[in-house]
């Protein structure tokens, strides 16, 4: 194939769909008038283009967001109107308007996090006995009952973690601002739970932590972004 | 239907709801086809509108708003495709992939969806995006460049390569 044919063919799709400037358009036209190989190439591209146009512009039923999502968006818009910052986390989960108690969902992630925090403390420092000693314990390495290496929380994705365990634990990975970061967080927590479930320890409720302590614990799990979102149905899983 | 309650303090909630009604079809169509999952497309489009609420585009004209919505939906969809393909490779080793939920109860529409999906699976996600924006959404090269962040010449080249990739497949089917 001639070099000129090669360069003409690179511009052929633009010619077919009418996106070439006048000069190039005329050049392709003139070339195809004299080159049968390029003419047949042009015809083939035209056919492909027509087929795609036909298939992709075929009439379909009007698509719309489902009623639950429209309700959530509506709620978010109203929340915005009263200067509340809306987010998917604050509106996802229920379809209709929510009552005041359901709005207080800031702690929904705290229990899974608490389980993970407790786990780290249990393995690293033994059972905590003093409500206010988290910082102190975290800063003083103890040598008693060291955590086995294989049970330490992974700093990054642990390839040994079975991703299927996410669904085993009922975790729902949301679509959110940073899917990859949330996925990593969920895997860490799933791993923590996996270890936790094999460890004899009282149920997750009654944990000796408060909200501020959870937040201070977050960096220990690499959770420096927004807290992961958990469906409310996920919560009973912790009552082991 | 959405609650038509008027927003109280300045934020035009009615205008937002009209925006949702105007653009939801095109965005769902585009995201659904790009990620090949009409259900997760609902997530993508909802998140797109949530982002519009949080950080609306500065430009006020309708065309700029539409371009902004498409850009966000495009980025979310591409991120999702890339994340899913990485995770999918891992998951495939232990569990079979979830079947794609049917796009419609109308048989002809389902067949059309599957036929086109069979074709579009042969092109890259960028080529798929450009093909969809051009043919499905009727966007120009300039608009596609704005949505995808490619240069206009790159849009033309991506479309060309996509069509070239599809040609032998259509020839095999006897359609070209």
Interface residues (C-beta under 8 A of the other chain):
Chain A: X10 X11 X12 X13 X14 X17 X19 X44 X45 X47 X48 X49 X51 X52 X53 X55 X56 X57 X58 X60 X61 X62 X63 X64 X65 X66 X69 X70 X71 X72 X73 X74 X75 X76 X77 X78 X80 X81 X82 X83 X85 X86 X87 X88 X91 X97 X162 X163 X164 X167 X174 X175 X176 X179 X180 X183
Chain B: X1 X2 X3 X5 X7 X8 X9 X10 X11 X13 X16 X17 X20 X21 X24 X25 X28 X29 X32 X38 X40 X42 X43 X44 X45 X46 X47 X49 X50 X53 X54 X76 X79 X80 X83 X87 X90 X91 X94 X95 X104 X106 X109 X112 X115 X116 X119 X131 X132 X134 X135 X136 X138 X140 X141 X156 X157 X159 X160 X163 X166 X167 X170 X171 X175 X176
